[in-house]
Amino acid sequence: MNKLELISVLKQRSDLTKTEAAEVVQIFFDSLTDALSKDERVEIRGLCSFFIKEYKSYTGRNPKTGAKVTIPAKKLPFFKCGKELKERVDY
Amino acid sequence: MALTKTEITERVQKVLDISRTTSYDIMEDFLEIIKETLEQGEDVMISGFGKFCVNEKKARKGRNPATSKEMTLPARRVVTFKCSGKLRNMINND
């Protein structure tokens, strides 16, 4: 499912116009992006939580050529699946 | 302070100019759609944000760290998240 499909299902289920449904989806993911950009934690009960993890720089290797490359320090969002989602997705 | 559902519900309420209850219901509908899609084993891909993937994990042998007793961990299905390049750049201020 992609963003457009998500918008269209939400439009039907919540009885919204397409613009409104698109707005809801946009607000949701913009809010998450915004919070994470500010190093803020995100906690959506039942779905998931995110926090920013910092990774130090390290020397890696290009697996194809074997050449050494320095991987710079970076930050990545760390996803933790919520309890409800976890239980529902598992068999 | 962590960002929560309440905060997002308030933003939706303001932008759509609707009641708090309606906004809350929409948010629950929205989250339910994502959850039931993943539950059916289908990935959810949000361009500019990332992809929520459903992954099958095979059964494997593990060990209880407390008792060091060997045990078989059953096959299971888990959700993983793959961050999009755009979100990654936003987080790293590139």
N, CA and C atoms of all chains as a GROMACS GRO file, in nm:
protein
  555
    1MET      N    1   0.086  -0.120   0.000
    1MET     CA    2   0.000   0.000   0.000
    1MET      C    3   0.089   0.124   0.000
    2ASN      N    4   0.058   0.217  -0.086
    2ASN     CA    5   0.134   0.343  -0.086
    2ASN      C    6   0.049   0.457  -0.031
    3LYS      N    7   0.104   0.577  -0.034
    3LYS     CA    8   0.037   0.692   0.027
    3LYS      C    9  -0.099   0.721  -0.039
    4LEU      N   10  -0.102   0.712  -0.172
    4LEU     CA   11  -0.227   0.741  -0.242
    4LEU      C   12  -0.338   0.643  -0.206
    5GLU      N   13  -0.301   0.515  -0.195
    5GLU     CA   14  -0.400   0.413  -0.157
    5GLU      C   15  -0.448   0.436  -0.014
    6LEU      N   16  -0.354   0.473   0.071
    6LEU     CA   17  -0.387   0.501   0.211
    6LEU      C   18  -0.488   0.617   0.219
    7ILE      N   19  -0.463   0.721   0.141
    7ILE     CA   20  -0.553   0.837   0.136
    7ILE      C   21  -0.692   0.795   0.090
    8SER      N   22  -0.696   0.712  -0.014
    8SER     CA   23  -0.825   0.674  -0.071
    8SER      C   24  -0.906   0.584   0.025
    9VAL      N   25  -0.836   0.495   0.099
    9VAL     CA   26  -0.908   0.411   0.196
    9VAL      C   27  -0.958   0.496   0.313
   10LEU      N   28  -0.876   0.592   0.357
   10LEU     CA   29  -0.915   0.680   0.468
   10LEU      C   30  -1.034   0.767   0.428
   11LYS      N   31  -1.031   0.815   0.306
   11LYS     CA   32  -1.140   0.898   0.252
   11LYS      C   33  -1.274   0.824   0.266
   12GLN      N   34  -1.275   0.697   0.226
   12GLN     CA   35  -1.397   0.617   0.235
   12GLN      C   36  -1.436   0.588   0.379
   13ARG      N   37  -1.338   0.543   0.456
   13ARG     CA   38  -1.371   0.499   0.591
   13ARG      C   39  -1.416   0.612   0.682
   14SER      N   40  -1.350   0.728   0.673
   14SER     CA   41  -1.386   0.838   0.763
   14SER      C   42  -1.482   0.936   0.698
   15ASP      N   43  -1.526   0.905   0.576
   15ASP     CA   44  -1.619   0.990   0.503
   15ASP      C   45  -1.565   1.133   0.489
   16LEU      N   46  -1.446   1.143   0.432
   16LEU     CA   47  -1.382   1.273   0.412
   16LEU      C   48  -1.374   1.302   0.262
   17THR      N   49  -1.341   1.426   0.227
   17THR     CA   50  -1.312   1.454   0.086
   17THR      C   51  -1.168   1.407   0.063
   18LYS      N   52  -1.133   1.397  -0.063
   18LYS     CA   53  -0.998   1.350  -0.095
   18LYS      C   54  -0.893   1.446  -0.039
   19THR      N   55  -0.922   1.575  -0.048
   19THR     CA   56  -0.829   1.677   0.003
   19THR      C   57  -0.809   1.663   0.153
   20GLU      N   58  -0.921   1.641   0.224
   20GLU     CA   59  -0.912   1.628   0.370
   20GLU      C   60  -0.832   1.504   0.409
   21ALA      N   61  -0.862   1.394   0.340
   21ALA     CA   62  -0.791   1.269   0.370
   21ALA      C   63  -0.641   1.285   0.344
   22ALA      N   64  -0.609   1.352   0.232
   22ALA     CA   65  -0.468   1.376   0.198
   22ALA      C   66  -0.402   1.462   0.305
   23GLU      N   67  -0.480   1.558   0.357
   23GLU     CA   68  -0.426   1.648   0.459
   23GLU      C   69  -0.393   1.572   0.588
   24VAL      N   70  -0.484   1.482   0.628
   24VAL     CA   71  -0.462   1.403   0.749
   24VAL      C   72  -0.333   1.321   0.738
   25VAL      N   73  -0.319   1.252   0.625
   25VAL     CA   74  -0.202   1.168   0.604
   25VAL      C   75  -0.075   1.254   0.604
   26GLN      N   76  -0.083   1.370   0.539
   26GLN     CA   77   0.032   1.461   0.532
   26GLN      C   78   0.069   1.514   0.670
   27ILE      N   79  -0.032   1.557   0.745
   27ILE     CA   80  -0.006   1.611   0.879
   27ILE      C   81   0.062   1.505   0.965
   28PHE      N   82   0.012   1.382   0.956
   28PHE     CA   83   0.068   1.274   1.037
   28PHE      C   84   0.217   1.254   1.009
   29PHE      N   85   0.251   1.233   0.882
   29PHE     CA   86   0.391   1.203   0.852
   29PHE      C   87   0.481   1.327   0.860
   30ASP      N   88   0.425   1.444   0.834
   30ASP     CA   89   0.503   1.567   0.853
   30ASP      C   90   0.537   1.588   1.001
   31SER      N   91   0.440   1.558   1.087
   31SER     CA   92   0.462   1.573   1.231
   31SER      C   93   0.575   1.482   1.278
   32LEU      N   94   0.573   1.358   1.226
   32LEU     CA   95   0.677   1.262   1.263
   32LEU      C   96   0.814   1.308   1.213
   33THR      N   97   0.818   1.349   1.086
   33THR     CA   98   0.944   1.396   1.027
   33THR      C   99   0.999   1.514   1.105
   34ASP      N  100   0.910   1.607   1.137
   34ASP     CA  101   0.946   1.728   1.209
   34ASP      C  102   1.005   1.695   1.346
   35ALA      N  103   0.936   1.608   1.420
   35ALA     CA  104   0.982   1.571   1.554
   35ALA      C  105   1.119   1.502   1.547
   36LEU      N  106   1.132   1.408   1.454
   36LEU     CA  107   1.257   1.332   1.444
   36LEU      C  108   1.373   1.422   1.401
   37SER      N  109   1.343   1.521   1.316
   37SER     CA  110   1.447   1.616   1.274
   37SER      C  111   1.499   1.696   1.391
   38LYS      N  112   1.413   1.712   1.494
   38LYS     CA  113   1.453   1.788   1.612
   38LYS      C  114   1.502   1.696   1.722
   39ASP      N  115   1.531   1.570   1.686
   39ASP     CA  116   1.582   1.473   1.782
   39ASP      C  117   1.480   1.434   1.887
   40GLU      N  118   1.353   1.456   1.855
   40GLU     CA  119   1.247   1.429   1.950
   40GLU      C  120   1.199   1.286   1.932
   41ARG      N  121   1.156   1.224   2.041
   41ARG     CA  122   1.099   1.090   2.033
   41ARG      C  123   0.957   1.095   1.979
   42VAL      N  124   0.913   0.987   1.916
   42VAL     CA  125   0.775   0.976   1.869
   42VAL      C  126   0.717   0.850   1.930
   43GLU      N  127   0.595   0.861   1.982
   43GLU     CA  128   0.533   0.745   2.042
   43GLU      C  129   0.387   0.737   2.000
   44ILE      N  130   0.356   0.649   1.909
   44ILE     CA  131   0.219   0.629   1.865
   44ILE      C  132   0.171   0.496   1.922
   45ARG      N  133   0.092   0.504   2.028
   45ARG     CA  134   0.044   0.384   2.098
   45ARG      C  135  -0.021   0.285   2.003
   46GLY      N  136   0.020   0.159   2.015
   46GLY     CA  137  -0.040   0.053   1.935
   46GLY      C  138   0.025   0.034   1.800
   47LEU      N  139   0.092   0.139   1.751
   47LEU     CA  140   0.156   0.129   1.620
   47LEU      C  141   0.306   0.113   1.635
   48CYS      N  142   0.371   0.220   1.678
   48CYS     CA  143   0.516   0.213   1.689
   48CYS      C  144   0.572   0.334   1.763
   49SER      N  145   0.699   0.326   1.795
   49SER     CA  146   0.768   0.444   1.845
   49SER      C  147   0.900   0.457   1.770
   50PHE      N  148   0.949   0.578   1.767
   50PHE     CA  149   1.076   0.607   1.700
   50PHE      C  150   1.164   0.688   1.791
   51PHE      N  151   1.293   0.663   1.788
   51PHE     CA  152   1.385   0.759   1.848
   51PHE      C  153   1.510   0.763   1.762
   52ILE      N  154   1.585   0.869   1.778
   52ILE     CA  155   1.704   0.888   1.695
   52ILE      C  156   1.823   0.819   1.758
   53LYS      N  157   1.888   0.739   1.680
   53LYS     CA  158   2.008   0.670   1.725
   53LYS      C  159   2.127   0.729   1.652
   54GLU      N  160   2.232   0.758   1.727
   54GLU     CA  161   2.352   0.811   1.662
   54GLU      C  162   2.452   0.700   1.637
   55TYR      N  163   2.505   0.698   1.518
   55TYR     CA  164   2.604   0.597   1.482
   55TYR      C  165   2.738   0.666   1.462
   56LYS      N  166   2.844   0.608   1.520
   56LYS     CA  167   2.977   0.667   1.506
   56LYS      C  168   3.032   0.637   1.368
   57SER      N  169   3.130   0.713   1.329
   57SER     CA  170   3.196   0.690   1.202
   57SER      C  171   3.282   0.563   1.212
   58TYR      N  172   3.290   0.488   1.104
   58TYR     CA  173   3.372   0.367   1.106
   58TYR      C  174   3.431   0.340   0.968
   59THR      N  175   3.534   0.254   0.966
   59THR     CA  176   3.593   0.220   0.838
   59THR      C  177   3.526   0.093   0.785
   60GLY      N  178   3.464   0.108   0.673
   60GLY     CA  179   3.397  -0.007   0.612
   60GLY      C  180   3.469  -0.046   0.486
   61ARG      N  181   3.415  -0.142   0.417
   61ARG     CA  182   3.474  -0.185   0.291
   61ARG      C  183   3.368  -0.192   0.184
   62ASN      N  184   3.408  -0.151   0.066
   62ASN     CA  185   3.318  -0.170  -0.046
   62ASN      C  186   3.318  -0.319  -0.078
   63PRO      N  187   3.204  -0.385  -0.063
   63PRO     CA  188   3.201  -0.530  -0.077
   63PRO      C  189   3.238  -0.577  -0.218
   64LYS      N  190   3.222  -0.492  -0.314
   64LYS     CA  191   3.250  -0.529  -0.452
   64LYS      C  192   3.400  -0.521  -0.481
   65THR      N  193   3.462  -0.408  -0.443
   65THR     CA  194   3.601  -0.385  -0.479
   65THR      C  195   3.696  -0.416  -0.363
   66GLY      N  196   3.644  -0.423  -0.243
   66GLY     CA  197   3.730  -0.448  -0.128
   66GLY      C  198   3.803  -0.324  -0.080
   67ALA      N  199   3.778  -0.212  -0.145
   67ALA     CA  200   3.845  -0.087  -0.107
   67ALA      C  201   3.793  -0.037   0.027
   68LYS      N  202   3.883   0.020   0.107
   68LYS     CA  203   3.843   0.074   0.236
   68LYS      C  204   3.770   0.207   0.217
   69VAL      N  205   3.663   0.224   0.287
   69VAL     CA  206   3.593   0.353   0.283
   69VAL      C  207   3.558   0.395   0.424
   70THR      N  208   3.564   0.525   0.449
   70THR     CA  209   3.526   0.574   0.581
   70THR      C  210   3.378   0.611   0.578
   71ILE      N  211   3.302   0.546   0.664
   71ILE     CA  212   3.160   0.578   0.674
   71ILE      C  213   3.147   0.688   0.778
   72PRO      N  214   3.095   0.804   0.740
   72PRO     CA  215   3.085   0.914   0.838
   72PRO      C  216   2.980   0.886   0.945
   73ALA      N  217   2.990   0.955   1.057
   73ALA     CA  218   2.892   0.943   1.164
   73ALA      C  219   2.756   0.983   1.109
   74LYS      N  220   2.652   0.919   1.157
   74LYS     CA  221   2.518   0.951   1.107
   74LYS      C  222   2.413   0.927   1.214
   75LYS      N  223   2.297   0.982   1.190
   75LYS     CA  224   2.184   0.958   1.279
   75LYS      C  225   2.078   0.885   1.198
   76LEU      N  226   2.012   0.789   1.261
   76LEU     CA  227   1.904   0.717   1.193
   76LEU      C  228   1.787   0.699   1.288
   77PRO      N  229   1.666   0.699   1.233
   77PRO     CA  230   1.552   0.673   1.322
   77PRO      C  231   1.549   0.526   1.357
   78PHE      N  232   1.529   0.495   1.484
   78PHE     CA  233   1.519   0.357   1.528
   78PHE      C  234   1.372   0.327   1.552
   79PHE      N  235   1.325   0.226   1.481
   79PHE     CA  236   1.182   0.190   1.484
   79PHE      C  237   1.158   0.081   1.587
   80LYS      N  238   1.060   0.101   1.671
   80LYS     CA  239   1.020  -0.004   1.762
   80LYS      C  240   0.872  -0.030   1.743
   81CYS      N  241   0.840  -0.152   1.708
   81CYS     CA  242   0.702  -0.191   1.680
   81CYS      C  243   0.619  -0.187   1.808
   82GLY      N  244   0.498  -0.133   1.800
   82GLY     CA  245   0.410  -0.125   1.916
   82GLY      C  246   0.354  -0.262   1.952
   83LYS      N  247   0.309  -0.275   2.075
   83LYS     CA  248   0.264  -0.405   2.125
   83LYS      C  249   0.146  -0.459   2.043
   84GLU      N  250   0.047  -0.374   2.021
   84GLU     CA  251  -0.073  -0.420   1.948
   84GLU      C  252  -0.037  -0.466   1.807
   85LEU      N  253   0.041  -0.382   1.737
   85LEU     CA  254   0.080  -0.414   1.600
   85LEU      C  255   0.160  -0.544   1.596
   86LYS      N  256   0.253  -0.556   1.690
   86LYS     CA  257   0.338  -0.674   1.697
   86LYS      C  258   0.255  -0.802   1.710
   87GLU      N  259   0.158  -0.797   1.799
   87GLU     CA  260   0.074  -0.915   1.822
   87GLU      C  261  -0.016  -0.944   1.704
   88ARG      N  262  -0.062  -0.840   1.639
   88ARG     CA  263  -0.154  -0.862   1.527
   88ARG      C  264  -0.081  -0.912   1.402
   89VAL      N  265   0.042  -0.869   1.381
   89VAL     CA  266   0.115  -0.908   1.261
   89VAL      C  267   0.169  -1.050   1.273
   90ASP      N  268   0.208  -1.089   1.395
   90ASP     CA  269   0.260  -1.224   1.415
   90ASP      C  270   0.147  -1.325   1.396
   91TYR      N  271   0.185  -1.448   1.365
   91TYR     CA  272   0.084  -1.553   1.340
   91TYR      C  273  -0.001  -1.577   1.464
   92MET      N  274   1.012   1.608   2.538
   92MET     CA  275   0.875   1.554   2.529
   92MET      C  276   0.855   1.480   2.398
   93ALA      N  277   0.799   1.364   2.410
   93ALA     CA  278   0.777   1.284   2.288
   93ALA      C  279   0.651   1.330   2.215
   94LEU      N  280   0.655   1.315   2.086
   94LEU     CA  281   0.536   1.344   2.004
   94LEU      C  282   0.440   1.228   2.020
   95THR      N  283   0.314   1.258   2.050
   95THR     CA  284   0.215   1.152   2.067
   95THR      C  285   0.094   1.175   1.978
   96LYS      N  286   0.002   1.079   1.984
   96LYS     CA  287  -0.120   1.083   1.905
   96LYS      C  288  -0.202   1.209   1.936
   97THR      N  289  -0.205   1.246   2.064
   97THR     CA  290  -0.283   1.363   2.107
   97THR      C  291  -0.243   1.488   2.031
   98GLU      N  292  -0.113   1.509   2.023
   98GLU     CA  293  -0.059   1.627   1.954
   98GLU      C  294  -0.100   1.627   1.806
   99ILE      N  295  -0.089   1.513   1.741
   99ILE     CA  296  -0.124   1.503   1.599
   99ILE      C  297  -0.274   1.522   1.580
  100THR      N  298  -0.352   1.465   1.671
  100THR     CA  299  -0.499   1.480   1.665
  100THR      C  300  -0.538   1.628   1.673
  101GLU      N  301  -0.468   1.703   1.759
  101GLU     CA  302  -0.496   1.847   1.772
  101GLU      C  303  -0.463   1.923   1.644
  102ARG      N  304  -0.353   1.885   1.581
  102ARG     CA  305  -0.315   1.951   1.455
  102ARG      C  306  -0.419   1.926   1.348
  103VAL      N  307  -0.465   1.801   1.339
  103VAL     CA  308  -0.566   1.764   1.239
  103VAL      C  309  -0.696   1.842   1.266
  104GLN      N  310  -0.731   1.851   1.394
  104GLN     CA  311  -0.853   1.923   1.435
  104GLN      C  312  -0.849   2.068   1.388
  105LYS      N  313  -0.734   2.133   1.407
  105LYS     CA  314  -0.719   2.273   1.368
  105LYS      C  315  -0.725   2.291   1.217
  106VAL      N  316  -0.646   2.211   1.145
  106VAL     CA  317  -0.638   2.228   0.999
  106VAL      C  318  -0.771   2.199   0.931
  107LEU      N  319  -0.839   2.092   0.973
  107LEU     CA  320  -0.965   2.056   0.908
  107LEU      C  321  -1.084   2.131   0.970
  108ASP      N  322  -1.059   2.204   1.078
  108ASP     CA  323  -1.163   2.279   1.147
  108ASP      C  324  -1.281   2.189   1.184
  109ILE      N  325  -1.254   2.085   1.261
  109ILE     CA  326  -1.354   1.988   1.302
  109ILE      C  327  -1.349   1.973   1.454
  110SER      N  328  -1.442   1.895   1.508
  110SER     CA  329  -1.443   1.875   1.653
  110SER      C  330  -1.331   1.780   1.695
  111ARG      N  331  -1.302   1.785   1.823
  111ARG     CA  332  -1.196   1.702   1.877
  111ARG      C  333  -1.229   1.553   1.863
  112THR      N  334  -1.357   1.522   1.887
  112THR     CA  335  -1.402   1.383   1.877
  112THR      C  336  -1.386   1.330   1.734
  113THR      N  337  -1.429   1.412   1.638
  113THR     CA  338  -1.419   1.371   1.497
  113THR      C  339  -1.272   1.349   1.461
  114SER      N  340  -1.189   1.442   1.502
  114SER     CA  341  -1.047   1.433   1.472
  114SER      C  342  -0.987   1.305   1.531
  115TYR      N  343  -1.031   1.274   1.653
  115TYR     CA  344  -0.983   1.154   1.721
  115TYR      C  345  -1.025   1.028   1.644
  116ASP      N  346  -1.152   1.028   1.600
  116ASP     CA  347  -1.204   0.913   1.524
  116ASP      C  348  -1.128   0.894   1.393
  117ILE      N  349  -1.099   1.005   1.325
  117ILE     CA  350  -1.025   0.998   1.199
  117ILE      C  351  -0.887   0.938   1.224
  118MET      N  352  -0.822   0.985   1.331
  118MET     CA  353  -0.688   0.935   1.363
  118MET      C  354  -0.691   0.786   1.392
  119GLU      N  355  -0.794   0.741   1.463
  119GLU     CA  356  -0.806   0.597   1.493
  119GLU      C  357  -0.831   0.518   1.364
  120ASP      N  358  -0.914   0.571   1.275
  120ASP     CA  359  -0.940   0.506   1.145
  120ASP      C  360  -0.809   0.493   1.068
  121PHE      N  361  -0.736   0.603   1.065
  121PHE     CA  362  -0.608   0.609   0.992
  121PHE      C  363  -0.509   0.504   1.043
  122LEU      N  364  -0.494   0.497   1.175
  122LEU     CA  365  -0.400   0.401   1.233
  122LEU      C  366  -0.446   0.258   1.211
  123GLU      N  367  -0.580   0.240   1.218
  123GLU     CA  368  -0.636   0.106   1.197
  123GLU      C  369  -0.607   0.057   1.054
  124ILE      N  370  -0.617   0.146   0.957
  124ILE     CA  371  -0.590   0.109   0.817
  124ILE      C  372  -0.446   0.060   0.803
  125ILE      N  373  -0.353   0.132   0.864
  125ILE     CA  374  -0.212   0.092   0.857
  125ILE      C  375  -0.193  -0.044   0.925
  126LYS      N  376  -0.252  -0.059   1.043
  126LYS     CA  377  -0.235  -0.183   1.118
  126LYS      C  378  -0.294  -0.302   1.044
  127GLU      N  379  -0.415  -0.286   0.989
  127GLU     CA  380  -0.475  -0.403   0.924
  127GLU      C  381  -0.405  -0.437   0.793
  128THR      N  382  -0.346  -0.337   0.727
  128THR     CA  383  -0.270  -0.366   0.604
  128THR      C  384  -0.148  -0.450   0.638
  129LEU      N  385  -0.077  -0.410   0.743
  129LEU     CA  386   0.042  -0.484   0.785
  129LEU      C  387   0.004  -0.624   0.835
  130GLU      N  388  -0.110  -0.631   0.903
  130GLU     CA  389  -0.160  -0.757   0.956
  130GLU      C  390  -0.184  -0.857   0.842
  131GLN      N  391  -0.227  -0.805   0.726
  131GLN     CA  392  -0.251  -0.892   0.610
  131GLN      C  393  -0.121  -0.926   0.537
  132GLY      N  394  -0.011  -0.876   0.590
  132GLY     CA  395   0.119  -0.908   0.531
  132GLY      C  396   0.160  -0.814   0.420
  133GLU      N  397   0.087  -0.706   0.405
  133GLU     CA  398   0.119  -0.610   0.298
  133GLU      C  399   0.202  -0.495   0.353
  134ASP      N  400   0.305  -0.454   0.279
  134ASP     CA  401   0.389  -0.341   0.321
  134ASP      C  402   0.316  -0.208   0.306
  135VAL      N  403   0.354  -0.110   0.384
  135VAL     CA  404   0.299   0.024   0.370
  135VAL      C  405   0.413   0.118   0.337
  136MET      N  406   0.405   0.179   0.220
  136MET     CA  407   0.515   0.263   0.173
  136MET      C  408   0.471   0.409   0.165
  137ILE      N  409   0.539   0.494   0.240
  137ILE     CA  410   0.506   0.636   0.240
  137ILE      C  411   0.623   0.711   0.178
  138SER      N  412   0.602   0.761   0.057
  138SER     CA  413   0.712   0.830  -0.011
  138SER      C  414   0.753   0.952   0.069
  139GLY      N  415   0.882   0.972   0.083
  139GLY     CA  416   0.934   1.085   0.159
  139GLY      C  417   0.949   1.055   0.307
  140PHE      N  418   0.895   0.942   0.350
  140PHE     CA  419   0.908   0.906   0.492
  140PHE      C  420   0.980   0.773   0.508
  141GLY      N  421   0.919   0.668   0.457
  141GLY     CA  422   0.983   0.537   0.467
  141GLY      C  423   0.885   0.426   0.438
  142LYS      N  424   0.932   0.306   0.458
  142LYS     CA  425   0.850   0.190   0.426
  142LYS      C  426   0.838   0.099   0.548
  143PHE      N  427   0.715   0.064   0.581
  143PHE     CA  428   0.690  -0.033   0.688
  143PHE      C  429   0.677  -0.168   0.621
  144CYS      N  430   0.770  -0.258   0.651
  144CYS     CA  431   0.773  -0.388   0.583
  144CYS      C  432   0.735  -0.500   0.679
  145VAL      N  433   0.668  -0.601   0.625
  145VAL     CA  434   0.639  -0.720   0.703
  145VAL      C  435   0.740  -0.827   0.664
  146ASN      N  436   0.815  -0.875   0.761
  146ASN     CA  437   0.918  -0.975   0.734
  146ASN      C  438   0.890  -1.106   0.804
  147GLU      N  439   0.914  -1.213   0.731
  147GLU     CA  440   0.897  -1.346   0.788
  147GLU      C  441   1.031  -1.389   0.848
  148LYS      N  442   1.028  -1.430   0.972
  148LYS     CA  443   1.150  -1.480   1.036
  148LYS      C  444   1.136  -1.631   1.051
  149LYS      N  445   1.239  -1.703   1.013
  149LYS     CA  446   1.235  -1.848   1.026
  149LYS      C  447   1.258  -1.889   1.171
  150ALA      N  448   1.216  -2.010   1.205
  150ALA     CA  449   1.240  -2.063   1.339
  150ALA      C  450   1.390  -2.080   1.358
  151ARG      N  451   1.440  -2.052   1.477
  151ARG     CA  452   1.583  -2.068   1.501
  151ARG      C  453   1.608  -2.113   1.644
  152LYS      N  454   1.728  -2.166   1.662
  152LYS     CA  455   1.764  -2.209   1.796
  152LYS      C  456   1.815  -2.089   1.875
  153GLY      N  457   1.769  -2.076   1.995
  153GLY     CA  458   1.817  -1.966   2.078
  153GLY      C  459   1.849  -2.020   2.215
  154ARG      N  460   1.883  -1.931   2.303
  154ARG     CA  461   1.919  -1.971   2.438
  154ARG      C  462   1.857  -1.872   2.535
  155ASN      N  463   1.803  -1.922   2.640
  155ASN     CA  464   1.754  -1.835   2.745
  155ASN      C  465   1.876  -1.781   2.821
  156PRO      N  466   1.900  -1.652   2.815
  156PRO     CA  467   2.022  -1.597   2.875
  156PRO      C  468   2.027  -1.616   3.026
  157ALA      N  469   1.912  -1.627   3.088
  157ALA     CA  470   1.910  -1.640   3.234
  157ALA      C  471   1.944  -1.782   3.276
  158THR      N  472   1.886  -1.881   3.208
  158THR     CA  473   1.906  -2.020   3.249
  158THR      C  474   2.005  -2.092   3.157
  159SER      N  475   2.045  -2.025   3.048
  159SER     CA  476   2.130  -2.078   2.942
  159SER      C  477   2.077  -2.211   2.887
  160LYS      N  478   1.948  -2.228   2.895
  160LYS     CA  479   1.885  -2.347   2.840
  160LYS      C  480   1.857  -2.324   2.692
  161GLU      N  481   1.888  -2.422   2.612
  161GLU     CA  482   1.866  -2.407   2.469
  161GLU      C  483   1.717  -2.426   2.437
  162MET      N  484   1.667  -2.346   2.344
  162MET     CA  485   1.527  -2.361   2.307
  162MET      C  486   1.507  -2.320   2.163
  163THR      N  487   1.399  -2.366   2.103
  163THR     CA  488   1.370  -2.329   1.964
  163THR      C  489   1.275  -2.211   1.964
  164LEU      N  490   1.318  -2.104   1.899
  164LEU     CA  491   1.231  -1.989   1.884
  164LEU      C  492   1.148  -2.011   1.759
  165PRO      N  493   1.017  -2.005   1.769
  165PRO     CA  494   0.931  -2.036   1.655
  165PRO      C  495   0.941  -1.931   1.544
  166ALA      N  496   0.899  -1.970   1.424
  166ALA     CA  497   0.892  -1.878   1.312
  166ALA      C  498   0.793  -1.768   1.347
  167ARG      N  499   0.823  -1.646   1.306
  167ARG     CA  500   0.731  -1.537   1.339
  167ARG      C  501   0.734  -1.432   1.229
  168ARG      N  502   0.642  -1.342   1.240
  168ARG     CA  503   0.631  -1.234   1.143
  168ARG      C  504   0.647  -1.102   1.215
  169VAL      N  505   0.738  -1.018   1.168
  169VAL     CA  506   0.764  -0.891   1.236
  169VAL      C  507   0.756  -0.774   1.139
  170VAL      N  508   0.740  -0.655   1.195
  170VAL     CA  509   0.737  -0.534   1.115
  170VAL      C  510   0.872  -0.464   1.127
  171THR      N  511   0.929  -0.426   1.014
  171THR     CA  512   1.052  -0.348   1.017
  171THR      C  513   1.027  -0.216   0.944
  172PHE      N  514   1.116  -0.122   0.965
  172PHE     CA  515   1.100   0.009   0.902
  172PHE      C  516   1.226   0.044   0.826
  173LYS      N  517   1.206   0.088   0.702
  173LYS     CA  518   1.319   0.132   0.621
  173LYS      C  519   1.301   0.281   0.597
  174CYS      N  520   1.395   0.357   0.650
  174CYS     CA  521   1.389   0.503   0.641
  174CYS      C  522   1.412   0.550   0.497
  175SER      N  523   1.338   0.648   0.450
  175SER     CA  524   1.359   0.699   0.315
  175SER      C  525   1.479   0.794   0.314
  176GLY      N  526   1.537   0.813   0.196
  176GLY     CA  527   1.652   0.902   0.183
  176GLY      C  528   1.621   1.044   0.226
  177LYS      N  529   1.498   1.086   0.196
  177LYS     CA  530   1.457   1.222   0.228
  177LYS      C  531   1.452   1.243   0.381
  178LEU      N  532   1.392   1.147   0.451
  178LEU     CA  533   1.383   1.156   0.597
  178LEU      C  534   1.522   1.152   0.659
  179ARG      N  535   1.605   1.065   0.605
  179ARG     CA  536   1.741   1.052   0.654
  179ARG      C  537   1.818   1.183   0.642
  180ASN      N  538   1.801   1.249   0.528
  180ASN     CA  539   1.868   1.378   0.507
  180ASN      C  540   1.815   1.484   0.603
  181MET      N  541   1.684   1.480   0.628
  181MET     CA  542   1.624   1.577   0.720
  181MET      C  543   1.682   1.559   0.860
  182ILE      N  544   1.695   1.434   0.902
  182ILE     CA  545   1.745   1.403   1.036
  182ILE      C  546   1.892   1.442   1.051
  183ASN      N  547   1.968   1.424   0.943
  183ASN     CA  548   2.110   1.458   0.948
  183ASN      C  549   2.141   1.601   0.905
  184ASN      N  550   2.035   1.677   0.882
  184ASN     CA  551   2.046   1.818   0.840
  184ASN      C  552   2.133   1.837   0.716
  185ASP      N  553   2.122   1.746   0.622
  185ASP     CA  554   2.199   1.759   0.497
  185ASP      C  555   2.124   1.850   0.400
   0.00000   0.00000   0.00000
